[in-house]
Amino acid sequence: MKQPPIDKRTRATADPRTGEEPPGDHTSPLTGTRPGHPRRPTDDTVRRIARAALRTGADTATPGAAHRQESPAAPTATATPARIPRADDGPRVRPVAEGGEHWSWWVGARHVLRMAPDREVSARLRREIRLRDLVRRHVAVPVPVSAATGIWAEAHVYTLDQRLLGESGEDASVSAVGEPDLAALLTGLREVPVADAAALGVPRTPPRSLDDLRTAARHAARQLVPDREFDAGKLARLTPRAVVELAPRAAAVVVHGDLKGEHLRISADGRVRGVLDWADALIGDPAEDIRGLALSVGAPAAVRAATLAGYSPRECLRGLWLARCDTLILLAERLHGTDDSPLPLLRSQLARAWEAILLERLSEDDG
């Protein structure tokens, strides 16, 4: 598979799969940052980089083509102090409220700027940009496009992405007309060539043990019962026999890996208008994305979408039980451990994953 070109400064020595650069002094003229872990950029720095990136995107010959190259913005390679825009004439920038491993800002009304804070995240961001190009050929649901990419400090990558329409899936619900969009997402991911994804450095991850997960979930449930957070009797439906029957059987596919609500963009009529953040993509168990949909849109909608995508009842149930066990473990860790995830979000995810579905009753008759 032909690799997209990488920054001219790194082409000779960068890792061919990730594009990560070797150690060296790549001080940015925009930020003045020296090698090492850079400080979180100031608002002035963000505006300067955003302005340079927007200029690069505007100069691109064809719409959307800038995401195929990293050299355009490359302020470390092409910008000079005389060309750096003033901080006060840049676009309006606002921090993105939802978290992640990147530093992120809204840029105007049409873009989002993500900046990697270290080399490891930079490598993941390079891989994500290239994976999105691959996935976009097979998935009917919109995937973000980079208007420009480059280096903002030392070997740390940024991408200016075109903003997708819609609201966060945590603030808007997928309707019945939106469930086929979710099915199209799962169907398209199954069609992405695994070998091509592996060539980009997407990791191959073995399926999780549902038996081990059940043991951990039972312990978590016992912690949650005194808090009146959960009825432990519900977990009894995941019997040892069911664990055996729900062992993974589907072939490994490209999996988004983090289909939580904030990564879905939903329109006013409940259609899915985009899927964000492909940094956690992997090659592995397709039930993991069914699991993600159960957390974000609820068990019934997740199962209906997976069924429309051609997954069997057992594969749907496997994804559902992955979600249910995970929600118990995460909530218990939040209440009795060291996790600091938002408690309302964890409770909402637990409620969605444990919504009743008809498929469970039918599968009991099926044996």
The 8 nearest C-alpha neighbors of each residue, nearest first, counted from 0:
[[1, 2, 195, 198, 194, 199, 3, 196],
 [0, 2, 3, 4, 195, 198, 199, 133],
 [1, 3, 0, 4, 199, 129, 15, 16],
 [4, 2, 67, 5, 1, 68, 129, 69],
 [5, 3, 68, 2, 6, 67, 69, 10],
 [4, 6, 69, 10, 68, 7, 3, 18],
 [5, 7, 70, 69, 8, 9, 10, 4],
 [8, 6, 10, 9, 5, 70, 11, 4],
 [7, 9, 6, 10, 76, 11, 5, 70],
 [10, 8, 13, 7, 6, 11, 12, 20],
 [9, 11, 7, 13, 12, 8, 5, 6],
 [10, 12, 9, 13, 8, 7, 14, 15],
 [11, 13, 9, 10, 14, 20, 21, 15],
 [14, 12, 20, 18, 9, 19, 10, 15],
 [13, 15, 18, 19, 17, 16, 12, 20],
 [16, 14, 18, 17, 13, 2, 19, 12],
 [17, 15, 199, 14, 200, 18, 198, 126],
 [18, 16, 19, 122, 14, 126, 15, 125],
 [17, 19, 14, 13, 15, 16, 20, 5],
 [20, 18, 13, 17, 122, 14, 21, 121],
 [19, 21, 13, 9, 154, 18, 22, 12],
 [20, 22, 23, 19, 13, 12, 154, 9],
 [23, 21, 20, 24, 154, 34, 25, 153],
 [24, 22, 25, 21, 34, 153, 154, 20],
 [23, 25, 34, 26, 153, 33, 22, 154],
 [26, 24, 153, 23, 27, 154, 34, 152],
 [25, 27, 33, 153, 32, 24, 31, 152],
 [26, 28, 75, 152, 31, 29, 30, 32],
 [29, 27, 31, 30, 75, 26, 79, 80],
 [30, 28, 27, 31, 74, 44, 83, 47],
 [31, 29, 32, 27, 28, 44, 152, 151],
 [30, 32, 27, 28, 29, 26, 33, 152],
 [33, 31, 30, 26, 152, 27, 37, 34],
 [32, 34, 26, 31, 35, 153, 24, 25],
 [35, 33, 153, 24, 26, 25, 32, 36],
 [36, 34, 37, 33, 153, 117, 32, 24],
 [35, 37, 117, 38, 34, 116, 118, 33],
 [38, 36, 35, 32, 39, 116, 152, 33],
 [37, 39, 40, 36, 116, 32, 41, 35],
 [38, 40, 37, 41, 116, 102, 36, 114],
 [41, 39, 44, 38, 45, 42, 30, 37],
 [40, 42, 44, 43, 45, 39, 38, 46],
 [41, 43, 45, 44, 46, 40, 92, 86],
 [44, 42, 86, 46, 41, 45, 47, 87],
 [43, 45, 47, 41, 46, 42, 40, 48],
 [46, 44, 42, 48, 47, 43, 49, 41],
 [47, 45, 49, 43, 89, 44, 48, 50],
 [46, 48, 44, 50, 45, 49, 86, 84],
 [47, 49, 51, 45, 50, 46, 52, 44],
 [50, 48, 46, 52, 51, 47, 45, 53],
 [49, 51, 53, 47, 48, 52, 89, 46],
 [52, 50, 48, 54, 49, 53, 55, 47],
 [53, 51, 55, 49, 72, 54, 50, 147],
 [54, 52, 56, 50, 55, 51, 49, 57],
 [53, 55, 57, 51, 52, 56, 50, 58],
 [56, 54, 52, 58, 53, 57, 72, 71],
 [57, 55, 53, 146, 59, 58, 54, 147],
 [56, 58, 54, 55, 59, 53, 60, 146],
 [57, 59, 55, 56, 54, 60, 53, 61],
 [60, 58, 56, 57, 61, 65, 55, 64],
 [59, 61, 58, 62, 64, 57, 65, 56],
 [60, 62, 64, 59, 63, 65, 58, 57],
 [63, 61, 64, 60, 59, 65, 146, 56],
 [62, 64, 65, 146, 66, 61, 144, 145],
 [63, 65, 66, 61, 62, 67, 59, 60],
 [66, 64, 146, 147, 67, 63, 68, 59],
 [65, 67, 145, 146, 64, 68, 147, 63],
 [68, 66, 65, 64, 3, 69, 4, 145],
 [69, 67, 66, 4, 70, 65, 5, 3],
 [68, 70, 148, 6, 149, 5, 71, 73],
 [69, 71, 6, 73, 68, 72, 149, 7],
 [72, 70, 73, 55, 69, 147, 68, 149],
 [73, 71, 149, 52, 74, 55, 148, 70],
 [72, 74, 149, 70, 150, 75, 76, 71],
 [75, 73, 78, 77, 76, 72, 150, 151],
 [74, 76, 27, 73, 28, 77, 150, 78],
 [77, 75, 73, 74, 78, 8, 70, 27],
 [76, 78, 74, 75, 73, 79, 72, 71],
 [77, 79, 74, 76, 82, 75, 83, 80],
 [78, 80, 81, 82, 83, 77, 28, 74],
 [79, 81, 83, 82, 78, 28, 29, 84],
 [80, 82, 79, 83, 78, 84, 85, 28],
 [83, 81, 79, 80, 84, 78, 51, 85],
 [82, 84, 80, 81, 79, 85, 78, 47],
 [85, 83, 47, 82, 86, 50, 88, 89],
 [84, 86, 87, 88, 83, 47, 89, 43],
 [85, 87, 43, 88, 47, 89, 46, 84],
 [86, 88, 85, 89, 43, 46, 84, 90],
 [89, 87, 85, 86, 90, 84, 46, 50],
 [88, 90, 46, 50, 87, 86, 47, 91],
 [91, 89, 107, 92, 106, 46, 50, 88],
 [90, 92, 107, 106, 89, 93, 46, 105],
 [91, 93, 106, 105, 104, 90, 107, 46],
 [92, 94, 105, 104, 95, 106, 91, 107],
 [95, 93, 104, 103, 96, 105, 92, 102],
 [96, 94, 104, 103, 97, 105, 93, 98],
 [95, 97, 94, 98, 103, 104, 93, 105],
 [98, 96, 95, 99, 261, 103, 94, 167],
 [99, 97, 96, 100, 95, 101, 103, 102],
 [100, 98, 101, 97, 102, 103, 276, 95],
 [99, 101, 102, 98, 120, 115, 116, 103],
 [102, 100, 115, 99, 114, 103, 113, 116],
 [101, 103, 114, 113, 115, 100, 116, 104],
 [104, 102, 113, 112, 95, 101, 94, 114],
 [105, 103, 94, 95, 112, 93, 111, 92],
 [104, 106, 111, 93, 92, 110, 95, 94],
 [107, 105, 92, 110, 111, 91, 104, 108],
 [106, 108, 91, 109, 90, 92, 105, 110],
 [107, 109, 110, 106, 105, 162, 111, 91],
 [108, 110, 162, 107, 161, 106, 111, 163],
 [111, 109, 161, 162, 106, 160, 105, 108],
 [110, 112, 105, 160, 106, 104, 159, 162],
 [111, 113, 159, 104, 103, 158, 105, 160],
 [114, 112, 103, 158, 157, 102, 101, 159],
 [115, 113, 157, 102, 101, 156, 103, 116],
 [114, 116, 101, 121, 120, 156, 117, 155],
 [117, 115, 114, 101, 155, 120, 37, 102],
 [118, 116, 120, 119, 115, 36, 155, 121],
 [119, 117, 121, 120, 155, 122, 154, 116],
 [118, 120, 122, 121, 117, 123, 115, 19],
 [119, 121, 123, 122, 118, 115, 117, 124],
 [122, 120, 118, 124, 156, 115, 119, 123],
 [121, 123, 125, 119, 120, 124, 19, 17],
 [124, 122, 120, 126, 121, 125, 127, 278],
 [123, 125, 127, 121, 126, 122, 120, 128],
 [126, 124, 122, 128, 127, 123, 17, 121],
 [125, 127, 123, 129, 124, 128, 17, 130],
 [128, 126, 124, 130, 278, 129, 125, 277],
 [129, 127, 131, 125, 126, 130, 124, 132],
 [130, 128, 132, 126, 131, 127, 125, 133],
 [129, 131, 127, 133, 132, 128, 126, 134],
 [130, 132, 134, 128, 133, 129, 135, 127],
 [133, 131, 129, 135, 130, 134, 128, 136],
 [134, 132, 130, 131, 135, 136, 129, 191],
 [135, 133, 131, 136, 137, 132, 138, 130],
 [134, 136, 132, 138, 137, 133, 131, 142],
 [137, 135, 134, 133, 138, 132, 139, 191],
 [138, 136, 187, 135, 134, 191, 190, 139],
 [139, 137, 187, 135, 140, 184, 134, 136],
 [138, 140, 183, 141, 137, 184, 187, 135],
 [139, 141, 138, 273, 184, 180, 142, 272],
 [142, 140, 273, 272, 139, 274, 143, 135],
 [141, 143, 274, 273, 135, 140, 144, 275],
 [144, 142, 161, 160, 275, 145, 141, 163],
 [143, 145, 160, 161, 66, 146, 142, 63],
 [146, 144, 160, 66, 147, 159, 161, 158],
 [145, 147, 56, 65, 66, 160, 159, 63],
 [148, 146, 159, 65, 145, 66, 56, 52],
 [149, 147, 158, 69, 157, 72, 159, 145],
 [148, 150, 73, 72, 69, 157, 156, 70],
 [151, 149, 156, 73, 155, 152, 157, 154],
 [150, 152, 155, 156, 27, 157, 149, 74],
 [153, 151, 27, 155, 32, 150, 154, 26],
 [152, 154, 25, 26, 34, 155, 27, 24],
 [155, 153, 152, 150, 20, 25, 156, 118],
 [156, 154, 152, 150, 121, 153, 115, 151],
 [157, 155, 150, 121, 115, 149, 151, 114],
 [156, 158, 114, 113, 149, 148, 150, 115],
 [159, 157, 148, 113, 112, 147, 160, 145],
 [158, 160, 112, 147, 145, 146, 111, 148],
 [161, 159, 145, 111, 146, 110, 144, 158],
 [160, 162, 110, 144, 109, 145, 146, 143],
 [161, 163, 110, 109, 111, 160, 164, 143],
 [164, 162, 273, 161, 165, 143, 272, 264],
 [165, 163, 272, 162, 264, 166, 266, 273],
 [166, 164, 266, 265, 264, 272, 163, 167],
 [165, 167, 265, 264, 171, 168, 266, 170],
 [166, 168, 261, 264, 169, 170, 263, 265],
 [167, 169, 260, 171, 263, 261, 170, 264],
 [168, 170, 260, 167, 261, 171, 295, 172],
 [169, 171, 168, 167, 166, 172, 260, 261],
 [172, 170, 168, 169, 265, 166, 167, 173],
 [173, 171, 269, 174, 168, 170, 265, 296],
 [172, 174, 269, 177, 270, 265, 296, 178],
 [175, 173, 269, 177, 176, 172, 178, 270],
 [174, 176, 177, 178, 173, 269, 179, 300],
 [177, 175, 174, 178, 270, 179, 269, 180],
 [176, 178, 270, 174, 180, 175, 173, 269],
 [177, 179, 181, 180, 175, 304, 176, 182],
 [180, 178, 182, 181, 177, 183, 304, 176],
 [181, 179, 183, 177, 178, 182, 271, 184],
 [182, 180, 184, 178, 179, 183, 304, 185],
 [181, 183, 304, 308, 179, 185, 180, 184],
 [184, 182, 180, 186, 181, 185, 187, 179],
 [183, 185, 181, 187, 182, 186, 138, 140],
 [186, 184, 182, 188, 187, 183, 308, 189],
 [187, 185, 183, 308, 189, 184, 188, 182],
 [186, 188, 138, 137, 190, 184, 189, 185],
 [189, 187, 185, 191, 190, 186, 253, 184],
 [188, 190, 186, 187, 252, 191, 185, 253],
 [189, 191, 187, 188, 192, 137, 186, 252],
 [190, 192, 188, 189, 193, 137, 134, 253],
 [193, 191, 195, 194, 190, 196, 253, 189],
 [192, 194, 196, 195, 197, 191, 252, 253],
 [195, 193, 197, 196, 192, 198, 191, 199],
 [196, 194, 198, 192, 197, 193, 0, 199],
 [195, 197, 193, 199, 198, 194, 201, 192],
 [196, 198, 201, 194, 200, 199, 195, 193],
 [199, 197, 195, 196, 200, 194, 16, 201],
 [200, 198, 16, 196, 197, 201, 126, 195],
 [199, 201, 197, 198, 16, 202, 17, 196],
 [200, 202, 197, 281, 196, 199, 203, 282],
 [203, 201, 281, 200, 282, 204, 197, 280],
 [202, 204, 282, 281, 283, 201, 205, 197],
 [203, 205, 283, 282, 202, 206, 281, 284],
 [206, 204, 283, 207, 203, 284, 282, 251],
 [207, 205, 284, 283, 208, 204, 247, 287],
 [208, 206, 209, 205, 212, 211, 284, 247],
 [207, 209, 210, 211, 212, 206, 246, 213],
 [208, 210, 212, 211, 213, 242, 207, 321],
 [211, 209, 213, 208, 212, 242, 214, 239],
 [212, 210, 214, 208, 213, 209, 215, 207],
 [211, 213, 209, 215, 210, 214, 216, 208],
 [214, 212, 216, 210, 211, 215, 209, 217],
 [213, 215, 211, 217, 212, 216, 210, 218],
 [216, 214, 212, 218, 213, 217, 219, 211],
 [215, 217, 219, 213, 324, 218, 214, 328],
 [218, 216, 220, 214, 219, 215, 213, 221],
 [217, 219, 215, 221, 216, 220, 214, 222],
 [220, 218, 216, 222, 328, 217, 221, 331],
 [219, 221, 223, 217, 222, 218, 231, 216],
 [222, 220, 218, 219, 224, 223, 217, 231],
 [223, 221, 219, 220, 224, 331, 225, 218],
 [222, 224, 220, 226, 228, 221, 225, 229],
 [223, 225, 227, 226, 229, 221, 222, 228],
 [226, 224, 227, 223, 222, 221, 228, 229],
 [225, 227, 223, 228, 224, 222, 229, 334],
 [228, 226, 224, 225, 229, 223, 230, 222],
 [227, 229, 226, 223, 224, 230, 225, 346],
 [230, 228, 224, 227, 223, 231, 220, 226],
 [229, 231, 232, 233, 224, 228, 227, 220],
 [232, 230, 233, 220, 234, 229, 224, 221],
 [233, 231, 235, 230, 234, 236, 229, 220],
 [234, 232, 231, 235, 230, 236, 237, 229],
 [233, 235, 236, 232, 231, 237, 217, 230],
 [236, 234, 237, 232, 233, 238, 231, 217],
 [235, 237, 234, 238, 233, 232, 241, 359],
 [238, 236, 235, 234, 241, 242, 239, 213],
 [237, 239, 241, 240, 236, 235, 242, 234],
 [240, 238, 242, 241, 243, 237, 210, 244],
 [239, 241, 243, 238, 242, 244, 237, 245],
 [242, 240, 244, 238, 243, 239, 237, 245],
 [241, 243, 239, 245, 240, 244, 210, 209],
 [244, 242, 240, 241, 246, 245, 239, 210],
 [245, 243, 241, 242, 246, 240, 313, 247],
 [246, 244, 242, 317, 243, 313, 241, 247],
 [245, 247, 243, 244, 248, 242, 209, 317],
 [248, 246, 249, 245, 206, 284, 314, 317],
 [247, 249, 246, 250, 314, 245, 284, 251],
 [250, 248, 247, 251, 284, 285, 314, 286],
 [251, 249, 252, 248, 284, 283, 285, 247],
 [250, 252, 283, 284, 282, 249, 285, 253],
 [253, 251, 282, 189, 283, 254, 285, 193],
 [252, 254, 282, 188, 281, 193, 189, 283],
 [255, 253, 256, 281, 280, 282, 252, 285],
 [256, 254, 280, 257, 277, 288, 279, 258],
 [255, 257, 280, 254, 279, 288, 258, 287],
 [258, 256, 259, 255, 291, 279, 288, 280],
 [259, 257, 291, 292, 262, 256, 288, 260],
 [260, 258, 295, 257, 261, 262, 291, 294],
 [259, 261, 168, 295, 169, 262, 263, 167],
 [260, 262, 167, 168, 263, 169, 259, 97],
 [261, 263, 275, 260, 274, 259, 258, 276],
 [264, 262, 274, 168, 260, 261, 167, 273],
 [265, 263, 165, 273, 167, 166, 272, 271],
 [264, 266, 165, 271, 166, 272, 270, 269],
 [267, 265, 165, 269, 270, 268, 272, 166],
 [266, 268, 269, 265, 165, 270, 171, 166],
 [269, 267, 266, 270, 174, 265, 176, 173],
 [268, 270, 173, 174, 266, 177, 267, 265],
 [271, 269, 177, 266, 265, 268, 272, 173],
 [270, 272, 265, 177, 273, 180, 264, 266],
 [273, 271, 264, 265, 270, 141, 164, 165],
 [272, 274, 141, 264, 142, 271, 140, 263],
 [273, 275, 263, 142, 262, 264, 141, 276],
 [276, 274, 262, 277, 263, 273, 143, 142],
 [277, 275, 278, 262, 274, 279, 257, 127],
 [276, 278, 280, 279, 127, 255, 275, 131],
 [277, 279, 127, 276, 280, 123, 124, 126],
 [280, 278, 256, 277, 257, 281, 255, 276],
 [281, 279, 255, 256, 277, 254, 278, 201],
 [282, 280, 202, 254, 201, 253, 203, 283],
 [283, 281, 203, 253, 252, 254, 202, 204],
 [282, 284, 251, 204, 252, 203, 205, 281],
 [283, 285, 286, 251, 206, 287, 252, 249],
 [286, 284, 287, 288, 254, 252, 283, 251],
 [285, 287, 318, 289, 284, 288, 290, 314],
 [286, 288, 290, 285, 289, 284, 318, 291],
 [287, 289, 291, 290, 286, 285, 256, 292],
 [290, 288, 318, 286, 292, 291, 287, 301],
 [289, 291, 318, 322, 287, 288, 293, 319],
 [292, 290, 258, 288, 294, 289, 293, 259],
 [291, 293, 295, 301, 289, 294, 290, 296],
 [294, 292, 298, 297, 352, 301, 290, 291],
 [295, 293, 348, 291, 292, 352, 297, 351],
 [294, 296, 260, 259, 292, 293, 297, 291],
 [297, 295, 292, 293, 294, 300, 301, 173],
 [298, 296, 351, 293, 352, 300, 299, 294],
 [297, 299, 293, 352, 301, 300, 354, 351],
 [300, 298, 302, 301, 356, 297, 303, 354],
 [299, 301, 303, 302, 298, 297, 304, 296],
 [302, 300, 293, 298, 292, 304, 299, 303],
 [301, 303, 305, 299, 304, 300, 315, 306],
 [302, 304, 300, 306, 305, 301, 299, 307],
 [303, 305, 182, 307, 301, 306, 302, 178],
 [306, 304, 308, 302, 307, 303, 310, 182],
 [305, 307, 310, 303, 309, 308, 304, 302],
 [306, 308, 304, 309, 305, 182, 303, 179],
 [309, 307, 182, 305, 186, 306, 310, 185],
 [310, 308, 306, 307, 311, 305, 186, 182],
 [311, 309, 306, 305, 308, 314, 315, 312],
 [310, 312, 314, 313, 315, 309, 306, 305],
 [313, 311, 315, 314, 316, 310, 358, 306],
 [312, 314, 316, 315, 311, 245, 317, 244],
 [315, 313, 317, 311, 316, 312, 310, 286],
 [316, 314, 312, 318, 313, 317, 302, 319],
 [317, 315, 319, 313, 318, 314, 320, 312],
 [316, 318, 314, 320, 319, 245, 315, 313],
 [319, 317, 286, 290, 289, 321, 315, 316],
 [318, 320, 316, 322, 317, 290, 321, 315],
 [321, 319, 323, 322, 317, 318, 324, 316],
 [320, 322, 318, 319, 324, 323, 290, 325],
 [323, 321, 290, 325, 319, 320, 324, 352],
 [322, 324, 320, 326, 325, 352, 321, 353],
 [323, 325, 216, 327, 321, 326, 322, 320],
 [324, 326, 322, 328, 323, 327, 329, 321],
 [327, 325, 349, 329, 323, 324, 328, 330],
 [328, 326, 330, 324, 325, 329, 219, 216],
 [327, 329, 325, 331, 219, 326, 216, 330],
 [328, 330, 332, 326, 331, 327, 325, 333],
 [331, 329, 333, 327, 332, 328, 345, 326],
 [330, 332, 334, 328, 333, 219, 329, 335],
 [333, 331, 336, 329, 335, 330, 334, 338],
 [332, 334, 338, 330, 331, 336, 335, 339],
 [335, 333, 331, 332, 336, 330, 338, 337],
 [334, 336, 332, 331, 333, 337, 222, 330],
 [337, 335, 332, 333, 338, 334, 331, 339],
 [336, 338, 333, 339, 332, 335, 334, 340],
 [339, 337, 333, 332, 340, 336, 329, 334],
 [340, 338, 333, 337, 341, 342, 332, 336],
 [339, 341, 338, 342, 333, 345, 344, 329],
 [342, 340, 344, 343, 339, 345, 333, 346],
 [341, 343, 345, 344, 340, 346, 333, 330],
 [344, 342, 346, 345, 341, 347, 348, 340],
 [343, 345, 347, 342, 346, 341, 348, 340],
 [346, 344, 348, 342, 347, 343, 330, 349],
 [347, 345, 349, 343, 344, 348, 350, 342],
 [346, 348, 344, 350, 345, 349, 343, 351],
 [349, 347, 294, 345, 351, 346, 350, 352],
 [348, 350, 326, 346, 352, 347, 351, 353],
 [349, 351, 347, 353, 348, 352, 346, 354],
 [352, 350, 297, 348, 354, 349, 353, 294],
 [351, 353, 298, 293, 349, 294, 323, 297],
 [354, 352, 350, 351, 349, 355, 323, 298],
 [355, 353, 351, 298, 352, 350, 356, 297],
 [354, 356, 353, 357, 299, 298, 359, 352],
 [357, 355, 358, 299, 359, 354, 298, 360],
 [356, 358, 359, 360, 361, 355, 299, 362],
 [357, 359, 361, 356, 360, 362, 312, 316],
 [360, 358, 362, 361, 357, 356, 363, 316],
 [359, 361, 363, 362, 358, 357, 364, 356],
 [360, 362, 358, 364, 363, 359, 365, 357],
 [361, 363, 365, 359, 364, 360, 358, 366],
 [362, 364, 366, 360, 365, 361, 359, 358],
 [365, 363, 362, 361, 366, 360, 359, 358],
 [364, 366, 362, 363, 361, 360, 359, 358],
 [365, 363, 364, 362, 361, 241, 244, 240]]
